[in-house]
């Protein structure tokens, strides 16, 4: 074998994105047995299983996850070539959003690369709390969302990974067991705040909010100055300020998800999703779980 039929890869991605063989068949305009047969043929051509039959429900094997990641790139290039052949010059719109915690130079560089590959796509980006973004995704007002959820990945996630939360403390910030712990926070809508407060309340540790920040950069500067402590993901935290004081309770980790709508142009959407996944989670991602039938997710308050 020297060539992989792209229609087989497209079927695989449709099953992964819709988390259902039945829904994939409906979208592709074929029968469910035909979808199953295409997946089996792709596994036969590759010489290994893509789906882990031993896992509950249906999930990708480790190699299957790698195939999905590379297939998104291959089909994105394929569809770019096809779009050139169409030559209709019609501008397309792709809307995506993410919490401000993820915004930084690596993200801007990835978006610049995306725009260079898709010059006819109008890219609209917004930053907001995860709960609002996920609601807009449900309503069809946005196409791709990066969200923080807890404790499990969101039902519409095409990619997901976990982030460790750690305590962050400047050298001047006091930790006195007899006094309330001074906290720097972005308020109750912030997932970091909720995890921080939940851990302290469970441990019976008193605390007070000494500063309310509007952005993660303000949060970090206030902590570095010694105003108080806060919780950040390990990837966001300055390693020199991570605090391992045994008197502080352990923080629960976060589930991060890249969620996609089903009505957008797959080639453009999947190329953006692949770039976001590589930029925001350079580590190997958790295997995506595909459920044959899942109810539409209920909106829960997340940050």
Number of C-alpha atoms within 10 A of each C-alpha: 5 5 6 12 10 14 12 19 21 19 22 23 22 21 23 24 24 23 24 19 24 18 18 22 19 13 14 13 11 12 15 17 12 14 23 17 13 18 20 17 13 22 16 12 14 13 9 13 17 23 20 16 12 9 11 10 12 18 21 22 20 17 15 20 21 15 17 20 18 14 21 23 18 17 21 21 16 13 16 16 11 11 15 10 9 10 8 8 9 9 9 14 14 17 17 22 24 22 20 15 16 17 13 9 9 13 16 12 11 16 18 12 13 18 14 11 15 17 11 14 16 13 15 12 14 13 17 15 21 25 19 20 27 31 16 16 22 18 11 13 14 22 25 28 27 27 27 30 21 18 12 14 23 23 17 22 24 25 27 23 21 20 17 14 22 24 21 25 30 21 14 12 18 16 16 10 11 8 12 14 21 21 22 26 28 20 15 13 14 18 22 25 20 18 21 24 20 15 17 18 13 9 13 10 17 14 14 13 16 14 18 14 16 11 12 17 13 16 22 24 13 21 25 20 13 16 21 26 29 27 29 26 18 16 14 16 18 14 10 11 17 18 17 13 10 7 11 16 18 16 19 17 18 21 18 23 23 24 25 26 22 17 9 18 14 20 19 22 21 23 20 23 24 20 17 21 22 15 17 17 17 9 10 12 16 13 18 23 24 23 18 14 13 12 7 9 11 10 12 14 16 19 21
